[in-house]
Amino acid sequence: MNFLNKFYAVILSAIMISGTWGWFSSTPEEERVYECCYTGAFEGFLISLSITFTCYMIFGLGFAYIIEELTKMFHINKFIYLFQLIMYIIAGFVVAMIFAVTQSIELTMFYALFSVPAFLLYFHVLFFIKLFRNIVSTKRKRQP
């Protein structure tokens, strides 16, 4: 069940980021120049989805398990939301550093501008999935 929550969060987060990117990257028909390469919203969505889904599968699932284990290891019960929020922000910067080292160290903040919000989106989608599943399971337990 725990893996399914994380996997659903990967799917929903990738769709949300890709939908936003596809919408922003599309060029309206009336602004296009003849014989030039443009993408529509759906094409931009599909291109972005292939990249973001892969990144979420690798980094999102990996860091989600690490953060979950850190939460258990430090016995965080009171401020679990705040602790995990900070940890996901740090994970976003770690991924930005990984991309910066492999590409160009000067672009670290550029990568952080994309990876930190992506991790925050993943964290909140995962948080709401867990919340929704807890609400549904408690309603099922109450029914006679």
C-alpha positions as CSV (number, residue, x, y, z in Angstrom):
1,M,0.0,0.0,0.0
2,N,2.8,2.4,0.8
3,F,4.5,1.8,-2.5
4,L,1.2,2.3,-4.3
5,N,0.8,5.7,-2.6
6,K,4.3,6.8,-3.8
7,F,3.6,5.4,-7.3
8,Y,0.3,7.2,-7.6
9,A,2.0,10.4,-6.5
10,V,4.6,9.9,-9.2
11,I,1.9,9.5,-11.9
12,L,-0.2,12.5,-10.7
13,S,2.9,14.7,-10.2
14,A,4.3,13.9,-13.6
15,I,0.9,14.6,-15.3
16,M,0.5,17.9,-13.4
17,I,4.0,19.1,-14.3
18,S,3.8,17.9,-17.9
19,G,0.4,19.5,-18.4
20,T,1.7,22.8,-17.1
21,W,4.8,22.6,-19.3
22,G,2.8,21.6,-22.4
23,W,0.4,24.5,-21.9
24,F,3.3,27.0,-21.4
25,S,5.4,25.7,-24.3
26,S,2.7,25.6,-26.9
27,T,2.6,28.2,-29.6
28,P,-0.8,29.4,-30.9
29,E,-1.6,28.6,-34.5
30,E,-1.8,32.3,-35.5
31,E,1.7,33.1,-34.1
32,R,3.4,30.2,-36.0
33,V,5.8,30.9,-38.9
34,Y,5.6,28.7,-41.9
35,E,8.1,25.8,-42.2
36,C,9.2,26.1,-38.5
37,C,9.1,23.6,-35.7
38,Y,6.5,24.2,-33.1
39,T,4.7,22.0,-30.6
40,G,1.1,22.1,-29.6
41,A,0.0,21.7,-26.0
42,F,-0.5,17.9,-26.3
43,E,2.8,17.3,-28.0
44,G,4.6,19.4,-25.3
45,F,2.7,17.4,-22.7
46,L,3.9,14.0,-24.2
47,I,7.5,15.1,-24.5
48,S,7.6,16.5,-21.0
49,L,5.8,13.5,-19.6
50,S,8.4,11.1,-20.9
51,I,11.1,13.1,-19.1
52,T,9.3,14.0,-15.9
53,F,7.9,10.5,-15.3
54,T,11.4,9.0,-15.6
55,C,12.8,11.6,-13.2
56,Y,10.0,11.1,-10.7
57,M,10.5,7.3,-10.9
58,I,14.2,7.6,-10.2
59,F,14.5,10.6,-7.8
60,G,11.0,10.9,-6.4
61,L,10.6,7.3,-5.3
62,G,14.2,7.1,-4.1
63,F,14.1,10.2,-2.0
64,A,10.6,9.4,-0.7
65,Y,11.9,6.2,0.8
66,I,14.9,7.9,2.2
67,I,12.8,10.7,3.8
68,E,10.4,8.1,5.2
69,E,13.2,6.1,6.7
70,L,14.7,9.3,8.2
71,T,11.3,10.2,9.7
72,K,11.1,6.8,11.3
73,M,14.8,6.8,12.4
74,F,14.5,10.2,14.2
75,H,11.1,9.3,15.6
76,I,9.4,12.4,14.2
77,N,5.8,12.4,15.3
78,K,4.9,16.0,16.2
79,F,6.1,18.1,13.3
80,I,6.1,15.4,10.7
81,Y,4.8,17.7,7.9
82,L,7.4,20.4,8.6
83,F,10.2,17.9,8.9
84,Q,9.3,16.2,5.6
85,L,8.8,19.5,3.9
86,I,12.3,20.6,4.8
87,M,13.7,17.3,3.7
88,Y,12.0,17.4,0.3
89,I,13.4,20.9,-0.2
90,I,16.8,19.6,0.6
91,A,16.2,16.7,-1.8
92,G,15.3,19.2,-4.5
93,F,18.7,20.9,-4.0
94,V,20.5,17.6,-4.0
95,V,19.0,16.7,-7.3
96,A,19.8,20.1,-8.6
97,M,23.4,19.6,-7.6
98,I,23.5,16.2,-9.3
99,F,22.3,17.7,-12.5
100,A,24.7,20.6,-12.1
101,V,27.7,18.4,-11.6
102,T,26.8,16.3,-14.7
103,Q,26.0,19.3,-16.9
104,S,27.4,22.7,-15.7
105,I,28.0,23.9,-12.2
106,E,27.1,27.4,-13.1
107,L,23.5,26.3,-13.7
108,T,22.9,25.0,-10.2
109,M,20.3,27.6,-9.3
110,F,18.6,27.1,-12.7
111,Y,18.2,23.4,-11.9
112,A,17.1,24.2,-8.4
113,L,14.3,26.5,-9.8
114,F,12.9,23.4,-11.4
115,S,13.7,20.6,-9.1
116,V,12.6,22.1,-5.7
117,P,9.1,23.0,-6.9
118,A,8.9,19.5,-8.5
119,F,9.8,17.9,-5.2
120,L,7.3,20.1,-3.3
121,L,4.6,19.1,-5.8
122,Y,5.4,15.5,-5.3
123,F,5.4,15.9,-1.5
124,H,2.1,17.5,-1.4
125,V,0.5,15.1,-3.9
126,L,1.8,12.2,-1.8
127,F,0.6,13.9,1.4
128,F,-2.9,14.3,0.0
129,I,-3.0,10.8,-1.3
130,K,-2.1,9.5,2.2
131,L,-4.7,11.8,3.7
132,F,-7.4,10.7,1.3
133,R,-6.6,7.0,1.8
134,N,-6.7,7.5,5.6
135,I,-10.1,9.2,5.4
136,V,-11.5,6.4,3.2
137,S,-10.1,3.6,5.4
138,T,-11.6,5.2,8.6
139,K,-15.0,5.5,6.9
140,R,-14.9,1.9,5.9
141,K,-14.0,0.9,9.5
142,R,-17.0,2.8,10.9
143,Q,-19.5,1.1,8.6
144,P,-21.3,-1.8,10.2
